[in-house]
Amino acid sequence: MDIGFVGLGSMGSGMARRLVGAGHRVKVWNRSPGPAEALAKEGAEPVSRPEAAFGGEAVVSMLANDAAVREVVLGQGLPAARPGLLHLSMSTITVKLCQEMEAAHARAGVLLVGAPVLGRPDVAAAGQLNILAAGEEAAVEKAAPLLAAMGRKTWRIGPRPHQASLVKLAVNFSLAAAIEAMSEAFALVEAHGLDPHIAHELMSGTLFAAPAYQGYGRTIADRAFEPAGFKLPLGLKDVRSAMEAGEAVGAPMPFASVMRDNFLDAIAHGDSEKDWSAVSQVARRRAGLV
């Protein structure tokens, strides 16, 4: 299949590489040319403008935030797209923007599938992402081979693309809440003179034997926040986006407000380039441990 791919950050590069490896003809665009040039060595075709990536049978967008999606997709790519193109929007964006994209794609005659992912860069590179897919049944079916190349499982969410964005934000909110819960629990243990690894091993081996507690719990206990798998400002973005989605339907999210302020606290203390689990340092500062 002739595919375009826009957005070759730490996640997008691995995803595009999986599509090339699956035998697809992939045109790649990135704001900075380095990642596209690296993929050219593996068989991808770099293009100089995002519009060129919207000329095939399908296009994948994996961009950093709403502003990038609005500029690259709505402002540049979509106006150049031919009717019948399949667009997999795999960025984590607000529900409001995805609803706007639904209307714009319908006017352009372009099929839209919302397909945000669960996983970090190493998971993307291994093709083991969990992909949340929402859209018209025929569009999701057409996208299935591409999704299979990039992920280990596709979760069908619903018939409207924005529903995938909504569920992805709910999941990221839940993950941030788990990080905050561990942060406070570990700070409590440490303030009493115990090694927080003790709490981590107990939690992740018994009542909370789940990837979030096992992986992030270890990171928090080790205070190993670099290199970042998911930078702290991205966590702030997703919590804010979840709050916006809640406000739109009158669903209060009081704990999200706490996490938003804690992310702001961490950023104010210079942790922007660290993994979002570095928000745990806020609890340690408040306990007089830093």
Buried (B, 14 or more C-beta within 10 A) or exposed (E): BEBBBBBBBBBBBBBBBBBBEBEBBBBBBBBEEEBBBBBBEEEBBBBEEBBBBBBBBBBBBBBBBBEBBBBBBBEBBBEBBEEEBBBBBBBBBBBBBBBBBBEBBEEBEBBBBBBBBBBBBEBBBEBBBBBBBBBBEEBBEBBEEBBBBBBEEBBEBBEBBBBBBBBBBBBBBEBBBBBBBBBBBBBBBBBEEEEBBEBBBEBBEEEBEEEBBBBBBBBBBEBEBEEBBBBBBBBBBBBBBBBBBBEEEEEEBEBBEEBBEBBBBBBEEEBBEBBBBBBBBBBBBBBEEE
